[in-house]
Amino acid sequence: PTVRNVRKALSYEHLTQLFNAEPKTPEQIRAKDFWFFSYACNGMNIKDIALLKYENIKNDTIVFYRAKTLKTAKTDLRPVTVYLTKLSSGIIKKYGNKDKSPKSYLFPIISDENTEFENHRAIKNFTIFINKNLKKLAKANGLTGDISTYWARHSFATNAIRNGSSMEFVNEALNHSDMKTTKGYFAGFADEDRKSV
């Protein structure tokens, strides 16, 4: 039998604690900002954040295709629509590229001047940067040091359910191909998270 992965998520109380935590360095500020940008954007993963371009912004939303879906899905590609909040809009304003032309990347994480390998490495290094500095911030504020960028997606999903969102909403927000995937995803969360729903 295969071992079921335990999904990690922050409770609403721990999310608030992390949000109110005072970073000690510019690196911790940046890591915290991008972690919460991911959370506020339906748990968007770092690769998808890095691939965002200004053309993905449609009025008060971000519309994009998940990189993972583009590589695996043969048909029925569904775009993900994320509504911009004050927080996510503020982070775009704070870190966004100065070149705001449609084909310009939203954030200066990768570049079209780089090779595919260089951009892959840049995304990986940026993810490591966020994880390393967020762990320091979390531990300094009495939270788990295991936190990572994956937790933003898991926290979004569990807190959406806790706040009364339907499984159908979470399925669409996470861009899962079918409801079975979403149910399996939620079933994998830690026991204490499921007990508090």
QUITAGI-V860457 format. One record per run of one state. SS is the DSSP state (hx for helix, st for strand, lp for the rest). FROM is the first residue (numbers start at 0). TO is the last residue. If there is no record, write none. Layout:
BEGIN
ss: [SS	SS]
from: [FROM	FROM]
to: [TO	TO]
END
This chain:
BEGIN
ss: [lp	st	lp	hx	lp	hx	lp	hx	lp	st	hx	st	lp	st	lp	hx	lp	st	lp	hx	st	lp	st	lp	st	lp	hx	lp	hx	lp	hx	lp	hx	lp	st	lp	hx	lp]
from: [0	6	7	11	20	25	40	45	51	52	53	56	58	60	64	66	72	79	83	85	95	96	104	105	106	107	115	140	148	162	166	174	178	187	188	189	190	195]
to: [5	6	10	19	24	39	44	50	51	52	55	57	59	63	65	71	78	82	84	94	95	103	104	105	106	114	139	147	161	165	173	177	186	187	188	189	194	196]
END
